[in-house]
Amino acid sequence: MSTVQSTPFGAGVCEQCGSVFPLKYRNSVSRTCSRICYDLFRTAPVIDRFFQFVGRKQPSGCIPWTGATANFGYGAFNVGGKVHQAHRLSYQFFVGEPGELCVLHRCDNPPCVNPDHLFVGTHDDNMADKFDKGRNCYGDANGSRRHPESRHRGETSPVAVLSDDDARRIHEQSHRFGRTQVSLAEEYGVSQSLVSLVVRAEGRYVWLNP
């Protein structure tokens, strides 16, 4: 299974050249690193951009996605401002339009975009496939426990608006110094509901639990 390096917090990955670049503002979103890349990105065919993030075929037959990833390690690719699963696009490009069907992996390797390793099925087929492959398990047998690297937590999450250090400070200031969630939300420029998740160490901030 190919390991995709996480993007540093406060940085972006250029969708044209693939380079990592600093964002002007920590919570801003930018798809390219320069005006030149932006112009190329706008005019390049989708299939050409897609192939920029397709890795070399591995001995297992898997072809890894080397671009951005979403939760559980599935490849993510932006088309027209909407993020699509890379393996689903691969099936669409090389096999056919899956319509409302799910696109599943025979190899059980989320970043793989080899169309020979993909097949379509209903939602029930997808659930049955998960169960058969032991991914619908609880406790230590769950896939997120067995492969924690596949889950984006804290500042590695693609939707993170707080660094890990900020989250630790918010958690500490609430529990040790009695700061209110509203005052912390105002100080860090985030919503009170997000501060509540951090304070309670829930959701993607469960790692704050001692």
mmCIF file of the C-alpha atoms, coordinates in Angstrom:
data_MODEL
# 
_entry.id   MODEL 
# 
loop_
_atom_site.group_PDB 
_atom_site.id 
_atom_site.type_symbol 
_atom_site.label_atom_id 
_atom_site.label_alt_id 
_atom_site.label_comp_id 
_atom_site.label_asym_id 
_atom_site.label_entity_id 
_atom_site.label_seq_id 
_atom_site.pdbx_PDB_ins_code 
_atom_site.Cartn_x 
_atom_site.Cartn_y 
_atom_site.Cartn_z 
_atom_site.occupancy 
_atom_site.B_iso_or_equiv 
_atom_site.pdbx_formal_charge 
_atom_site.auth_seq_id 
_atom_site.auth_comp_id 
_atom_site.auth_asym_id 
_atom_site.auth_atom_id 
_atom_site.pdbx_PDB_model_num 
ATOM 1   C CA . MET A 1 1   ? 0.000   0.000   0.000   1.00 0.00 ? 1   MET A CA 1 
ATOM 2   C CA . SER A 1 2   ? 1.436   3.359   -1.008  1.00 0.00 ? 2   SER A CA 1 
ATOM 3   C CA . THR A 1 3   ? 1.932   5.898   1.762   1.00 0.00 ? 3   THR A CA 1 
ATOM 4   C CA . VAL A 1 4   ? 0.948   9.444   0.849   1.00 0.00 ? 4   VAL A CA 1 
ATOM 5   C CA . GLN A 1 5   ? 2.760   12.108  2.826   1.00 0.00 ? 5   GLN A CA 1 
ATOM 6   C CA . SER A 1 6   ? 0.425   14.387  4.770   1.00 0.00 ? 6   SER A CA 1 
ATOM 7   C CA . THR A 1 7   ? 0.331   18.050  3.822   1.00 0.00 ? 7   THR A CA 1 
ATOM 8   C CA . PRO A 1 8   ? 1.755   20.294  6.600   1.00 0.00 ? 8   PRO A CA 1 
ATOM 9   C CA . PHE A 1 9   ? -0.789  22.449  8.424   1.00 0.00 ? 9   PHE A CA 1 
ATOM 10  C CA . GLY A 1 10  ? -1.008  25.894  6.834   1.00 0.00 ? 10  GLY A CA 1 
ATOM 11  C CA . ALA A 1 11  ? 0.152   24.589  3.451   1.00 0.00 ? 11  ALA A CA 1 
ATOM 12  C CA . GLY A 1 12  ? -1.528  23.494  0.245   1.00 0.00 ? 12  GLY A CA 1 
ATOM 13  C CA . VAL A 1 13  ? -0.744  21.064  -2.571  1.00 0.00 ? 13  VAL A CA 1 
ATOM 14  C CA . CYS A 1 14  ? -0.776  22.531  -6.062  1.00 0.00 ? 14  CYS A CA 1 
ATOM 15  C CA . GLU A 1 15  ? -3.278  20.614  -8.212  1.00 0.00 ? 15  GLU A CA 1 
ATOM 16  C CA . GLN A 1 16  ? -1.245  21.426  -11.317 1.00 0.00 ? 16  GLN A CA 1 
ATOM 17  C CA . CYS A 1 17  ? 2.383   20.655  -10.402 1.00 0.00 ? 17  CYS A CA 1 
ATOM 18  C CA . GLY A 1 18  ? 1.884   18.766  -7.109  1.00 0.00 ? 18  GLY A CA 1 
ATOM 19  C CA . SER A 1 19  ? 4.274   20.964  -5.101  1.00 0.00 ? 19  SER A CA 1 
ATOM 20  C CA . VAL A 1 20  ? 3.579   21.932  -1.496  1.00 0.00 ? 20  VAL A CA 1 
ATOM 21  C CA . PHE A 1 21  ? 3.266   25.684  -0.958  1.00 0.00 ? 21  PHE A CA 1 
ATOM 22  C CA . PRO A 1 22  ? 2.458   27.932  2.029   1.00 0.00 ? 22  PRO A CA 1 
ATOM 23  C CA . LEU A 1 23  ? -1.046  29.369  2.184   1.00 0.00 ? 23  LEU A CA 1 
ATOM 24  C CA . LYS A 1 24  ? -1.355  33.136  2.542   1.00 0.00 ? 24  LYS A CA 1 
ATOM 25  C CA . TYR A 1 25  ? -3.787  32.644  5.409   1.00 0.00 ? 25  TYR A CA 1 
ATOM 26  C CA . ARG A 1 26  ? -3.728  29.605  7.660   1.00 0.00 ? 26  ARG A CA 1 
ATOM 27  C CA . ASN A 1 27  ? -7.359  28.631  7.015   1.00 0.00 ? 27  ASN A CA 1 
ATOM 28  C CA . SER A 1 28  ? -7.520  29.695  3.373   1.00 0.00 ? 28  SER A CA 1 
ATOM 29  C CA . VAL A 1 29  ? -7.946  27.348  0.409   1.00 0.00 ? 29  VAL A CA 1 
ATOM 30  C CA . SER A 1 30  ? -5.904  27.628  -2.784  1.00 0.00 ? 30  SER A CA 1 
ATOM 31  C CA . ARG A 1 31  ? -5.738  25.026  -5.544  1.00 0.00 ? 31  ARG A CA 1 
ATOM 32  C CA . THR A 1 32  ? -2.520  26.164  -7.284  1.00 0.00 ? 32  THR A CA 1 
ATOM 33  C CA . CYS A 1 33  ? 0.832   27.570  -6.195  1.00 0.00 ? 33  CYS A CA 1 
ATOM 34  C CA . SER A 1 34  ? 1.240   30.308  -8.827  1.00 0.00 ? 34  SER A CA 1 
ATOM 35  C CA . ARG A 1 35  ? -0.504  32.201  -11.595 1.00 0.00 ? 35  ARG A CA 1 
ATOM 36  C CA . ILE A 1 36  ? 1.255   30.077  -14.207 1.00 0.00 ? 36  ILE A CA 1 
ATOM 37  C CA . CYS A 1 37  ? -0.012  26.875  -12.618 1.00 0.00 ? 37  CYS A CA 1 
ATOM 38  C CA . TYR A 1 38  ? -3.458  28.406  -12.241 1.00 0.00 ? 38  TYR A CA 1 
ATOM 39  C CA . ASP A 1 39  ? -3.671  29.197  -15.963 1.00 0.00 ? 39  ASP A CA 1 
ATOM 40  C CA . LEU A 1 40  ? -2.473  25.694  -16.871 1.00 0.00 ? 40  LEU A CA 1 
ATOM 41  C CA . PHE A 1 41  ? -4.858  24.143  -14.361 1.00 0.00 ? 41  PHE A CA 1 
ATOM 42  C CA . ARG A 1 42  ? -7.854  25.936  -15.861 1.00 0.00 ? 42  ARG A CA 1 
ATOM 43  C CA . THR A 1 43  ? -7.099  24.835  -19.419 1.00 0.00 ? 43  THR A CA 1 
ATOM 44  C CA . ALA A 1 44  ? -5.662  21.317  -18.889 1.00 0.00 ? 44  ALA A CA 1 
ATOM 45  C CA . PRO A 1 45  ? -8.032  18.428  -19.714 1.00 0.00 ? 45  PRO A CA 1 
ATOM 46  C CA . VAL A 1 46  ? -9.329  16.641  -16.622 1.00 0.00 ? 46  VAL A CA 1 
ATOM 47  C CA . ILE A 1 47  ? -7.801  13.315  -17.707 1.00 0.00 ? 47  ILE A CA 1 
ATOM 48  C CA . ASP A 1 48  ? -4.336  14.930  -18.005 1.00 0.00 ? 48  ASP A CA 1 
ATOM 49  C CA . ARG A 1 49  ? -4.587  16.377  -14.507 1.00 0.00 ? 49  ARG A CA 1 
ATOM 50  C CA . PHE A 1 50  ? -5.799  13.035  -13.197 1.00 0.00 ? 50  PHE A CA 1 
ATOM 51  C CA . PHE A 1 51  ? -2.759  11.181  -14.578 1.00 0.00 ? 51  PHE A CA 1 
ATOM 52  C CA . GLN A 1 52  ? -0.394  13.590  -12.807 1.00 0.00 ? 52  GLN A CA 1 
ATOM 53  C CA . PHE A 1 53  ? -1.343  11.851  -9.564  1.00 0.00 ? 53  PHE A CA 1 
ATOM 54  C CA . VAL A 1 54  ? -1.329  8.233   -10.754 1.00 0.00 ? 54  VAL A CA 1 
ATOM 55  C CA . GLY A 1 55  ? 1.645   6.290   -9.406  1.00 0.00 ? 55  GLY A CA 1 
ATOM 56  C CA . ARG A 1 56  ? 3.562   3.330   -10.811 1.00 0.00 ? 56  ARG A CA 1 
ATOM 57  C CA . LYS A 1 57  ? 2.043   -0.120  -10.810 1.00 0.00 ? 57  LYS A CA 1 
ATOM 58  C CA . GLN A 1 58  ? 3.115   -2.153  -7.783  1.00 0.00 ? 58  GLN A CA 1 
ATOM 59  C CA . PRO A 1 59  ? 3.962   -5.880  -7.635  1.00 0.00 ? 59  PRO A CA 1 
ATOM 60  C CA . SER A 1 60  ? 0.507   -6.469  -6.177  1.00 0.00 ? 60  SER A CA 1 
ATOM 61  C CA . GLY A 1 61  ? -1.013  -4.953  -9.307  1.00 0.00 ? 61  GLY A CA 1 
ATOM 62  C CA . CYS A 1 62  ? -2.268  -1.920  -7.412  1.00 0.00 ? 62  CYS A CA 1 
ATOM 63  C CA . ILE A 1 63  ? -1.758  1.506   -8.962  1.00 0.00 ? 63  ILE A CA 1 
ATOM 64  C CA . PRO A 1 64  ? -1.574  4.028   -6.091  1.00 0.00 ? 64  PRO A CA 1 
ATOM 65  C CA . TRP A 1 65  ? -3.090  7.478   -6.101  1.00 0.00 ? 65  TRP A CA 1 
ATOM 66  C CA . THR A 1 66  ? -0.352  9.980   -5.132  1.00 0.00 ? 66  THR A CA 1 
ATOM 67  C CA . GLY A 1 67  ? -2.497  13.096  -4.821  1.00 0.00 ? 67  GLY A CA 1 
ATOM 68  C CA . ALA A 1 68  ? -4.694  14.310  -1.987  1.00 0.00 ? 68  ALA A CA 1 
ATOM 69  C CA . THR A 1 69  ? -6.550  11.757  0.104   1.00 0.00 ? 69  THR A CA 1 
ATOM 70  C CA . ALA A 1 70  ? -9.735  11.827  2.147   1.00 0.00 ? 70  ALA A CA 1 
ATOM 71  C CA . ASN A 1 71  ? -10.659 9.765   5.205   1.00 0.00 ? 71  ASN A CA 1 
ATOM 72  C CA . PHE A 1 72  ? -9.739  6.072   5.128   1.00 0.00 ? 72  PHE A CA 1 
ATOM 73  C CA . GLY A 1 73  ? -7.054  6.754   2.500   1.00 0.00 ? 73  GLY A CA 1 
ATOM 74  C CA . TYR A 1 74  ? -9.300  7.093   -0.555  1.00 0.00 ? 74  TYR A CA 1 
ATOM 75  C CA . GLY A 1 75  ? -7.918  9.377   -3.257  1.00 0.00 ? 75  GLY A CA 1 
ATOM 76  C CA . ALA A 1 76  ? -9.574  12.784  -3.712  1.00 0.00 ? 76  ALA A CA 1 
ATOM 77  C CA . PHE A 1 77  ? -9.602  14.769  -6.956  1.00 0.00 ? 77  PHE A CA 1 
ATOM 78  C CA . ASN A 1 78  ? -11.165 18.150  -7.698  1.00 0.00 ? 78  ASN A CA 1 
ATOM 79  C CA . VAL A 1 79  ? -13.252 18.539  -10.851 1.00 0.00 ? 79  VAL A CA 1 
ATOM 80  C CA . GLY A 1 80  ? -15.087 21.806  -11.404 1.00 0.00 ? 80  GLY A CA 1 
ATOM 81  C CA . GLY A 1 81  ? -14.881 22.776  -7.752  1.00 0.00 ? 81  GLY A CA 1 
ATOM 82  C CA . LYS A 1 82  ? -16.291 19.443  -6.517  1.00 0.00 ? 82  LYS A CA 1 
ATOM 83  C CA . VAL A 1 83  ? -14.170 16.769  -4.851  1.00 0.00 ? 83  VAL A CA 1 
ATOM 84  C CA . HIS A 1 84  ? -14.596 13.252  -6.277  1.00 0.00 ? 84  HIS A CA 1 
ATOM 85  C CA . GLN A 1 85  ? -13.181 9.900   -5.168  1.00 0.00 ? 85  GLN A CA 1 
ATOM 86  C CA . ALA A 1 86  ? -10.190 9.107   -7.400  1.00 0.00 ? 86  ALA A CA 1 
ATOM 87  C CA . HIS A 1 87  ? -10.990 5.405   -7.754  1.00 0.00 ? 87  HIS A CA 1 
ATOM 88  C CA . ARG A 1 88  ? -14.545 6.212   -8.828  1.00 0.00 ? 88  ARG A CA 1 
ATOM 89  C CA . LEU A 1 89  ? -13.242 8.587   -11.518 1.00 0.00 ? 89  LEU A CA 1 
ATOM 90  C CA . SER A 1 90  ? -10.790 5.912   -12.681 1.00 0.00 ? 90  SER A CA 1 
ATOM 91  C CA . TYR A 1 91  ? -13.674 3.481   -13.166 1.00 0.00 ? 91  TYR A CA 1 
ATOM 92  C CA . GLN A 1 92  ? -15.633 6.154   -15.018 1.00 0.00 ? 92  GLN A CA 1 
ATOM 93  C CA . PHE A 1 93  ? -12.696 7.002   -17.320 1.00 0.00 ? 93  PHE A CA 1 
ATOM 94  C CA . PHE A 1 94  ? -11.641 3.458   -18.222 1.00 0.00 ? 94  PHE A CA 1 
ATOM 95  C CA . VAL A 1 95  ? -14.661 1.186   -17.686 1.00 0.00 ? 95  VAL A CA 1 
ATOM 96  C CA . GLY A 1 96  ? -17.834 3.221   -17.827 1.00 0.00 ? 96  GLY A CA 1 
ATOM 97  C CA . GLU A 1 97  ? -20.192 5.496   -15.924 1.00 0.00 ? 97  GLU A CA 1 
ATOM 98  C CA . PRO A 1 98  ? -21.126 3.773   -12.618 1.00 0.00 ? 98  PRO A CA 1 
ATOM 99  C CA . GLY A 1 99  ? -24.285 5.846   -12.255 1.00 0.00 ? 99  GLY A CA 1 
ATOM 100 C CA . GLU A 1 100 ? -25.745 5.501   -8.765  1.00 0.00 ? 100 GLU A CA 1 
ATOM 101 C CA . LEU A 1 101 ? -23.811 2.307   -8.029  1.00 0.00 ? 101 LEU A CA 1 
ATOM 102 C CA . CYS A 1 102 ? -20.882 2.178   -5.595  1.00 0.00 ? 102 CYS A CA 1 
ATOM 103 C CA . VAL A 1 103 ? -17.363 1.516   -6.905  1.00 0.00 ? 103 VAL A CA 1 
ATOM 104 C CA . LEU A 1 104 ? -15.635 -1.141  -4.778  1.00 0.00 ? 104 LEU A CA 1 
ATOM 105 C CA . HIS A 1 105 ? -12.070 -2.457  -4.531  1.00 0.00 ? 105 HIS A CA 1 
ATOM 106 C CA . ARG A 1 106 ? -11.274 -6.109  -5.142  1.00 0.00 ? 106 ARG A CA 1 
ATOM 107 C CA . CYS A 1 107 ? -7.823  -5.471  -3.647  1.00 0.00 ? 107 CYS A CA 1 
ATOM 108 C CA . ASP A 1 108 ? -9.215  -3.749  -0.529  1.00 0.00 ? 108 ASP A CA 1 
ATOM 109 C CA . ASN A 1 109 ? -6.591  -1.010  -1.001  1.00 0.00 ? 109 ASN A CA 1 
ATOM 110 C CA . PRO A 1 110 ? -8.308  2.425   -0.759  1.00 0.00 ? 110 PRO A CA 1 
ATOM 111 C CA . PRO A 1 111 ? -5.695  4.479   -2.721  1.00 0.00 ? 111 PRO A CA 1 
ATOM 112 C CA . CYS A 1 112 ? -5.634  2.008   -5.637  1.00 0.00 ? 112 CYS A CA 1 
ATOM 113 C CA . VAL A 1 113 ? -6.979  3.416   -8.920  1.00 0.00 ? 113 VAL A CA 1 
ATOM 114 C CA . ASN A 1 114 ? -6.278  0.388   -11.121 1.00 0.00 ? 114 ASN A CA 1 
ATOM 115 C CA . PRO A 1 115 ? -9.552  -0.105  -13.033 1.00 0.00 ? 115 PRO A CA 1 
ATOM 116 C CA . ASP A 1 116 ? -8.895  -3.871  -13.133 1.00 0.00 ? 116 ASP A CA 1 
ATOM 117 C CA . HIS A 1 117 ? -9.150  -3.862  -9.325  1.00 0.00 ? 117 HIS A CA 1 
ATOM 118 C CA . LEU A 1 118 ? -12.502 -2.055  -9.296  1.00 0.00 ? 118 LEU A CA 1 
ATOM 119 C CA . PHE A 1 119 ? -16.075 -3.282  -9.651  1.00 0.00 ? 119 PHE A CA 1 
ATOM 120 C CA . VAL A 1 120 ? -19.512 -1.801  -9.123  1.00 0.00 ? 120 VAL A CA 1 
ATOM 121 C CA . GLY A 1 121 ? -22.233 -2.844  -6.728  1.00 0.00 ? 121 GLY A CA 1 
ATOM 122 C CA . THR A 1 122 ? -25.212 -1.592  -4.783  1.00 0.00 ? 122 THR A CA 1 
ATOM 123 C CA . HIS A 1 123 ? -24.990 -0.078  -1.309  1.00 0.00 ? 123 HIS A CA 1 
ATOM 124 C CA . ASP A 1 124 ? -25.931 -3.477  0.129   1.00 0.00 ? 124 ASP A CA 1 
ATOM 125 C CA . ASP A 1 125 ? -23.119 -5.060  -1.906  1.00 0.00 ? 125 ASP A CA 1 
ATOM 126 C CA . ASN A 1 126 ? -20.728 -2.491  -0.459  1.00 0.00 ? 126 ASN A CA 1 
ATOM 127 C CA . MET A 1 127 ? -21.829 -3.268  3.118   1.00 0.00 ? 127 MET A CA 1 
ATOM 128 C CA . ALA A 1 128 ? -21.503 -7.017  2.478   1.00 0.00 ? 128 ALA A CA 1 
ATOM 129 C CA . ASP A 1 129 ? -18.037 -6.498  0.988   1.00 0.00 ? 129 ASP A CA 1 
ATOM 130 C CA . LYS A 1 130 ? -16.959 -4.540  4.070   1.00 0.00 ? 130 LYS A CA 1 
ATOM 131 C CA . PHE A 1 131 ? -18.233 -7.310  6.344   1.00 0.00 ? 131 PHE A CA 1 
ATOM 132 C CA . ASP A 1 132 ? -16.555 -10.078 4.326   1.00 0.00 ? 132 ASP A CA 1 
ATOM 133 C CA . LYS A 1 133 ? -13.214 -8.241  4.436   1.00 0.00 ? 133 LYS A CA 1 
ATOM 134 C CA . GLY A 1 134 ? -13.416 -7.559  8.178   1.00 0.00 ? 134 GLY A CA 1 
ATOM 135 C CA . ARG A 1 135 ? -13.790 -3.806  7.866   1.00 0.00 ? 135 ARG A CA 1 
ATOM 136 C CA . ASN A 1 136 ? -17.172 -3.674  9.580   1.00 0.00 ? 136 ASN A CA 1 
ATOM 137 C CA . CYS A 1 137 ? -15.721 -4.534  12.971  1.00 0.00 ? 137 CYS A CA 1 
ATOM 138 C CA . TYR A 1 138 ? -15.702 -2.938  16.381  1.00 0.00 ? 138 TYR A CA 1 
ATOM 139 C CA . GLY A 1 139 ? -13.004 -2.251  18.955  1.00 0.00 ? 139 GLY A CA 1 
ATOM 140 C CA . ASP A 1 140 ? -9.437  -3.243  18.152  1.00 0.00 ? 140 ASP A CA 1 
ATOM 141 C CA . ALA A 1 141 ? -10.570 -5.199  15.074  1.00 0.00 ? 141 ALA A CA 1 
ATOM 142 C CA . ASN A 1 142 ? -11.894 -2.053  13.391  1.00 0.00 ? 142 ASN A CA 1 
ATOM 143 C CA . GLY A 1 143 ? -9.948  -0.861  10.347  1.00 0.00 ? 143 GLY A CA 1 
ATOM 144 C CA . SER A 1 144 ? -9.301  2.564   11.870  1.00 0.00 ? 144 SER A CA 1 
ATOM 145 C CA . ARG A 1 145 ? -7.601  0.797   14.822  1.00 0.00 ? 145 ARG A CA 1 
ATOM 146 C CA . ARG A 1 146 ? -5.642  -1.635  12.658  1.00 0.00 ? 146 ARG A CA 1 
ATOM 147 C CA . HIS A 1 147 ? -4.625  1.091   10.180  1.00 0.00 ? 147 HIS A CA 1 
ATOM 148 C CA . PRO A 1 148 ? -4.654  4.405   12.115  1.00 0.00 ? 148 PRO A CA 1 
ATOM 149 C CA . GLU A 1 149 ? -2.584  6.015   9.345   1.00 0.00 ? 149 GLU A CA 1 
ATOM 150 C CA . SER A 1 150 ? -5.657  5.894   7.111   1.00 0.00 ? 150 SER A CA 1 
ATOM 151 C CA . ARG A 1 151 ? -7.579  8.333   9.334   1.00 0.00 ? 151 ARG A CA 1 
ATOM 152 C CA . HIS A 1 152 ? -6.863  12.049  9.259   1.00 0.00 ? 152 HIS A CA 1 
ATOM 153 C CA . ARG A 1 153 ? -7.001  13.441  12.783  1.00 0.00 ? 153 ARG A CA 1 
ATOM 154 C CA . GLY A 1 154 ? -6.186  16.849  14.203  1.00 0.00 ? 154 GLY A CA 1 
ATOM 155 C CA . GLU A 1 155 ? -4.357  19.214  11.891  1.00 0.00 ? 155 GLU A CA 1 
ATOM 156 C CA . THR A 1 156 ? -3.854  16.470  9.258   1.00 0.00 ? 156 THR A CA 1 
ATOM 157 C CA . SER A 1 157 ? -7.584  16.517  8.504   1.00 0.00 ? 157 SER A CA 1 
ATOM 158 C CA . PRO A 1 158 ? -8.387  18.220  5.179   1.00 0.00 ? 158 PRO A CA 1 
ATOM 159 C CA . VAL A 1 159 ? -11.059 20.277  6.970   1.00 0.00 ? 159 VAL A CA 1 
ATOM 160 C CA . ALA A 1 160 ? -8.909  21.273  9.980   1.00 0.00 ? 160 ALA A CA 1 
ATOM 161 C CA . VAL A 1 161 ? -9.113  24.903  11.060  1.00 0.00 ? 161 VAL A CA 1 
ATOM 162 C CA . LEU A 1 162 ? -7.051  24.491  14.231  1.00 0.00 ? 162 LEU A CA 1 
ATOM 163 C CA . SER A 1 163 ? -3.481  23.348  14.611  1.00 0.00 ? 163 SER A CA 1 
ATOM 164 C CA . ASP A 1 164 ? -2.797  20.596  17.161  1.00 0.00 ? 164 ASP A CA 1 
ATOM 165 C CA . ASP A 1 165 ? -1.075  23.141  19.422  1.00 0.00 ? 165 ASP A CA 1 
ATOM 166 C CA . ASP A 1 166 ? -4.137  25.432  19.323  1.00 0.00 ? 166 ASP A CA 1 
ATOM 167 C CA . ALA A 1 167 ? -6.400  22.494  20.155  1.00 0.00 ? 167 ALA A CA 1 
ATOM 168 C CA . ARG A 1 168 ? -4.217  21.556  23.141  1.00 0.00 ? 168 ARG A CA 1 
ATOM 169 C CA . ARG A 1 169 ? -4.243  25.161  24.391  1.00 0.00 ? 169 ARG A CA 1 
ATOM 170 C CA . ILE A 1 170 ? -8.040  25.402  24.092  1.00 0.00 ? 170 ILE A CA 1 
ATOM 171 C CA . HIS A 1 171 ? -8.468  22.092  25.928  1.00 0.00 ? 171 HIS A CA 1 
ATOM 172 C CA . GLU A 1 172 ? -6.096  23.200  28.689  1.00 0.00 ? 172 GLU A CA 1 
ATOM 173 C CA . GLN A 1 173 ? -7.545  26.704  29.086  1.00 0.00 ? 173 GLN A CA 1 
ATOM 174 C CA . SER A 1 174 ? -11.046 25.292  29.464  1.00 0.00 ? 174 SER A CA 1 
ATOM 175 C CA . HIS A 1 175 ? -10.228 22.513  31.936  1.00 0.00 ? 175 HIS A CA 1 
ATOM 176 C CA . ARG A 1 176 ? -7.460  24.150  33.964  1.00 0.00 ? 176 ARG A CA 1 
ATOM 177 C CA . PHE A 1 177 ? -8.428  27.813  33.908  1.00 0.00 ? 177 PHE A CA 1 
ATOM 178 C CA . GLY A 1 178 ? -12.189 27.689  33.451  1.00 0.00 ? 178 GLY A CA 1 
ATOM 179 C CA . ARG A 1 179 ? -12.320 29.674  30.208  1.00 0.00 ? 179 ARG A CA 1 
ATOM 180 C CA . THR A 1 180 ? -15.750 29.696  28.583  1.00 0.00 ? 180 THR A CA 1 
ATOM 181 C CA . GLN A 1 181 ? -16.252 28.112  25.180  1.00 0.00 ? 181 GLN A CA 1 
ATOM 182 C CA . VAL A 1 182 ? -17.626 31.373  23.798  1.00 0.00 ? 182 VAL A CA 1 
ATOM 183 C CA . SER A 1 183 ? -14.529 33.367  24.802  1.00 0.00 ? 183 SER A CA 1 
ATOM 184 C CA . LEU A 1 184 ? -12.209 30.707  23.389  1.00 0.00 ? 184 LEU A CA 1 
ATOM 185 C CA . ALA A 1 185 ? -14.181 30.632  20.126  1.00 0.00 ? 185 ALA A CA 1 
ATOM 186 C CA . GLU A 1 186 ? -13.812 34.411  19.783  1.00 0.00 ? 186 GLU A CA 1 
ATOM 187 C CA . GLU A 1 187 ? -10.087 34.301  20.570  1.00 0.00 ? 187 GLU A CA 1 
ATOM 188 C CA . TYR A 1 188 ? -9.290  31.574  18.018  1.00 0.00 ? 188 TYR A CA 1 
ATOM 189 C CA . GLY A 1 189 ? -11.780 32.698  15.373  1.00 0.00 ? 189 GLY A CA 1 
ATOM 190 C CA . VAL A 1 190 ? -13.769 29.457  15.271  1.00 0.00 ? 190 VAL A CA 1 
ATOM 191 C CA . SER A 1 191 ? -17.302 28.379  16.148  1.00 0.00 ? 191 SER A CA 1 
ATOM 192 C CA . GLN A 1 192 ? -18.395 27.558  19.684  1.00 0.00 ? 192 GLN A CA 1 
ATOM 193 C CA . SER A 1 193 ? -19.488 24.088  18.505  1.00 0.00 ? 193 SER A CA 1 
ATOM 194 C CA . LEU A 1 194 ? -15.928 23.340  17.331  1.00 0.00 ? 194 LEU A CA 1 
ATOM 195 C CA . VAL A 1 195 ? -14.516 24.511  20.666  1.00 0.00 ? 195 VAL A CA 1 
ATOM 196 C CA . SER A 1 196 ? -17.031 22.188  22.349  1.00 0.00 ? 196 SER A CA 1 
ATOM 197 C CA . LEU A 1 197 ? -15.619 19.223  20.381  1.00 0.00 ? 197 LEU A CA 1 
ATOM 198 C CA . VAL A 1 198 ? -12.094 20.155  21.469  1.00 0.00 ? 198 VAL A CA 1 
ATOM 199 C CA . VAL A 1 199 ? -13.051 20.648  25.121  1.00 0.00 ? 199 VAL A CA 1 
ATOM 200 C CA . ARG A 1 200 ? -14.945 17.331  25.221  1.00 0.00 ? 200 ARG A CA 1 
ATOM 201 C CA . ALA A 1 201 ? -12.218 15.618  23.153  1.00 0.00 ? 201 ALA A CA 1 
ATOM 202 C CA . GLU A 1 202 ? -14.758 14.137  20.767  1.00 0.00 ? 202 GLU A CA 1 
ATOM 203 C CA . GLY A 1 203 ? -14.893 13.514  17.031  1.00 0.00 ? 203 GLY A CA 1 
ATOM 204 C CA . ARG A 1 204 ? -11.600 14.261  15.323  1.00 0.00 ? 204 ARG A CA 1 
ATOM 205 C CA . TYR A 1 205 ? -10.215 15.599  18.629  1.00 0.00 ? 205 TYR A CA 1 
ATOM 206 C CA . VAL A 1 206 ? -10.632 12.345  20.561  1.00 0.00 ? 206 VAL A CA 1 
ATOM 207 C CA . TRP A 1 207 ? -6.806  12.111  20.650  1.00 0.00 ? 207 TRP A CA 1 
ATOM 208 C CA . LEU A 1 208 ? -6.849  14.855  23.312  1.00 0.00 ? 208 LEU A CA 1 
ATOM 209 C CA . ASN A 1 209 ? -8.105  12.319  25.855  1.00 0.00 ? 209 ASN A CA 1 
ATOM 210 C CA . PRO A 1 210 ? -5.327  11.543  28.378  1.00 0.00 ? 210 PRO A CA 1 
# 
